[in-house]
Amino acid sequence: MSTNLEKRVWGIHTKDESLFLHQKVIAIGWKEMGDLSRLSRTREAFKEAFSSIFPNVKKGSVASAAGMMYRFVCEVEVGDYVIYPSKSNRKINIGVIEGNYTYQPDAIQYAQQRRVKWLKHLDRTDFSQGALYEVGSVMPFFSVKNNVDEFLSAIDKEFKRDKKLPDSEMEVVMANAEEIQEATRDFVLKQLSRHLKGYALEGLVADLLNAMGYRTTVSAQGGDSGIDITAYKDELPPRILVQVKSQDSPIKEATIQSLKGAMKEGDYGLFVTLSSYTKNAQKYLDNTPIIRGINGTEMVDLLVKHYPNLSPRYQQLIPLKRVYIPMPQEP
């Protein structure tokens, strides 16, 4: 007697929900590849065919795309199960594959198809966060391996899940949230490093300070005596003198001392860098409370925090979307 672990389960995504749910097929793209059944049933044959049709695609992407097509044509069998998360109604659709691979030349986009019988259309809240995370793969077509039993048990007529979020699921949510936050920091830093070198970064820092409620004046290029931006919180002192560095290497103590030398009595200093500070430079900052140092990670956190108030120019350079995540309740 077979068990759920012996049954193959596939995950799939699409932009054509009507095709999947109303015409009862699953499909992948790459119509330009033509009828895939004409190819030898080897991964290399699919790679060679893909490379010949898409010669400018990177090697890693060739292997990924060819691998998905190979699995869809050669590995999927009638009787396998498929999971399709639909976005419009936020359902987890579970079906069984009923047809062999066919090529539909008249299809607008999704020409590589298989017939499917949908068995259940369940709420996302019926499943654990780990299961949802697995079928949320960025790949259009993939193998489901870690949560097979959970998905297949949902086919049972008596299936009913406790929708209370257990601690283990909250841990998964928080872990994924931390990964997203780190990926966002990496993205923003790369964008700044690529597009805002030298004087260009001063404009962003000034705009960020404006978003935080400061009034700023950017110094003329080449004549600032070490001061890139002058900022005030209101009409009265103290004055904040800002120095901005976009270099990749850590900031040294002597560089911060040059900012200190340009400051007058009553001034405060702010040093902003996309990189970090050497050990001696950080020690100098710790011992000089009138100068605040901001490293690359701290600057990204400030940009994200005040993102809605940034100028459209910088929002376009750093396109971000606000996302809300659940937080654990305090005891």
N, C-alpha and C positions, 0 to 999 in steps of 0.2 A: 504493500500500500504506500503510495507516494505521500510525502509531507510537503508543507509549504516551502521548506528549505530546498526541495528538489525542483520546484516550479520557478521558471524564469519570469522575472518581472522587469518591464522596461518603463522608462520615463520619457515623456516627450513634451515639447512646447510648440506653439504655433501662433501666428498673427491672424489666422483665419479660423475663428472659433466655429463659424457656421459650417464650414467644410467638415470639421471634426464631429460636431455634435448633431447636425441635421442630416448630413449625407453619410454619417457613420463610417468614416474612414480615418486612418491616421496617415500622415504624409510628411515628407521632408522636401526641402527645396532642391537647388542645383539642377533646374530644368535643362540648363545648357549641356549637362552631361548626357542627355538622351536616355535611351533604354539601357539601364544598368545590367540587365540580364545577359546582354551580349558580351560582357566582360568575363574573363577567367575568374573563378571564385577564389582569388587570392588577394590579400591586402596590397601586395606590390602592384598588381594589375590595376587596382582602383587608384593607387597613388600616381602611377604613370599616366593614366587617363586624365586624372584631375590636373596634373601638372601641365599636360599638353593643352588643355582648354583654358586653364588659368595660370599662365606662365609667370606672372608677377607676384603670385602669392608666396609668402614666406614658407620655408621648409616645415616649420612646426605647425603652421596652419594647414598645410597640405596633409600632413599625417592625421591631424584631428578630423578634418572634413572627410577624407577618404575612409577613415576608420568608422565614422558614423554611417556612411553609405554602405560600407561592407557589412556592418552589423545588421542594418535594416534589411538588406537583400539576402545575405547568406546565413546569418546566425539566428534571426528571428524565425520562429516556427508557429504554425497554426496551433492554437491552444495556449500559447504564452499569454501572460497578462500584461496590461499596459496601464500606466497612471498618467493622467493628463490634468494638471491644475489649470482651470479656466479662470481668467482674470475678471471678466465682466460680471460673473455672479459669485466669484470666490468659492467655487466648488472644487472638490477633488473627485474627478471622474475616473472610475475604475472599469476597465473592460477586458474582454478576451479577444484575441486576434483570430479572425475567422477566415482570412483570405491570404493567398500567397502574394508575393510582390508583383505589382503591375505598373507599367509606365503609361501615363495619361497625357499624350502630346497636346491635347486641347486645354489642359489646365493652365491657368494664368501664371501661377507661381509654383504650387506644390504638386509637381508632376509624378513624384515617386510615391506610390500609395499602397496601402493594404486595408482590406475591409476589417471592421471591428464591431463587436456587439457590446454596447455599454451596459454594464450590470448595475452599477450604483453611482449616484451623484450625491456626494456627502459634503457636509460643511467642513471647512478647514479646522474648526474648533473640535471636531471629532478625533483629531489626530495629535500625537505628541509633537513637540517642537522639533525634536530630532528628525522625525519622519518628514515634516514639512520642509525642513532645511535640506534634506536629501533630494526631494523632488523639486526643489527650487534651484537646481543646478543651472548654471549659465549655458550649458550645452543644449542644443536643440533635441538631441536624442542620446540616451544614455541607459546604462544598466542600473537597476535598483538592487542593492545588495544588503544594506544594513537593516532595513526595516520591512523586509518581505512579509514576515508573519503578521505584523500590525496591519499592513494594507490588505492582505488576503483574508484576515479574520473579519475585516469590515464588510466582506461580501455576505457573511452569514446574516440570516434574517433577524437573529436575536441580538445583533451587534448594537451595543449601547455603551458609550464611553463616558466616564466621569470627566466633566469638563473643567473641574477645578485644577488649576495649574500647580502641579507639585513642585517641590524645591528643586528636583533634578532638572525639570524643564526650564525653570527660571534660570538655573545655572547655564543651560544651553543658550538661552536668550541673551544673557549678559555676556557670555563668551563671544557670541556672534557680534554683539554690539561693540565690544572692544576691538574686534577685528576690523569692523567697519570704520571705527574712529581712527585706528592706526592707518588704514588704507587712505582715509581722507587726508590725514596729515601728510602722508607720503605724496599724494597727488598735488596738494597745495604747494608744498615745498618744491617739487619738481617744476611746477608751473612758474613759480617765482624765480627759480634759478635759471630757467630757460629764457624767460621773457623780460625780466626786470633786473638786469645787471647794471651796476654803476648808478648813474644819476636817476635812472628810471625807478629804482626802488624807493628813492626819497619821496616821490609823488604818492606812492601807495602808503608809506608810513604816515605822511601828512594826512592823507584821506582817512586812514584808520584813526588817527588822533581826533580828527574832526568828528568822526562817527562816535567817538567816546566822549564828546562834549568839549573838546579843546578848540581854541582858535589858533591857527598855525600860519606861519609864513615860511616859505621855502627859500633858502638863500640862493643867490645867483651862482651859477655853476662856475667853479674855479676861483671864487673870491670870498669864500665863507670862513676862512681862518680856522677850519676844522669844525665849524658848526653848519650842519645841513638844514636844520629846521629849528625855528623858535616857536615855542608854544606857550599859551596862557590858558588857565582854567576860566578866568573871567577878566574883567577890565584891569584888575590890580595884580601886583606881584604876588607870588614869586614867578619869576621867569624860568622856563624849562628849556635848556639847550640840548638839542638832539643831534647825535652823530649816527649815521647809517652806513653799514658796511655789507656788501653783497658777496664778499669773498667766500670761497669754500673752506679755506683753512681756518683753524681756531684763532680767535682774537687774542693778542698778546697784551700783557700788562702795560707796556709802553704806549700802546695805541689808546688805551683808556686814560692814561695819564695826560695825553695830549688834550683830551676833552676837559679834564680837570683844570689844565692850564688856561683854557679859554674862558672858564667860568669866573664870574665876579661874586663878591660877597652877597649872599641872599639868593643866588641862583641854585637851581637844581639841574642835574644832568640825567640824560637818558641815552643809553647806548643800545642800538638795535642791530642785530646781525642774523643772517640766515644760517650761520654755522653754530659754533659754540665758543667757549672761552677756555684758555689754557688754565692749568691749576693755579698758577701765580696770578693770572688775571682775575679769576673767580675769588681768590683770597683778597685781592685788592678791592674788588667790589664789596665783599662782605665787610671790610674794614672802612669803607667809605660810603656811609648811608645816604649821602646827598646825591649819589649817582646810582641809578637803577640800570641793571643790565638785563636785556631780553634776548634770549637765544632763538633759534629757528623754530623749535617746537612751541615755545611760549608765544611767539608771534602768530603762529598758525592758530593756536587756541583763541587768541584775541580776535583774529580775523573771523573765525567761525562764530564766536560769541556776538560780535557786532556786525555780522554780515548783512543783515537787513538794512543797515544804515550806510553801507558803503556806496560809493558812486556807481552808476550803471556800468561805467567803463571797466571797473575792477571786478564787478560781478560777472561781466561777460568774459573776462580773462580767467576767472576762477568760478566756473559754473557749479553751484552747489544747490542741493534740495534739502529743505528741512524735513527731518524724519523723527517721529516720536517712538520711543521704545518703552516697554513696561519697566517699572522699577520695583524692587522688592520692598514690601511694607516693613516699616520699623516695628520691632516688638513692643 
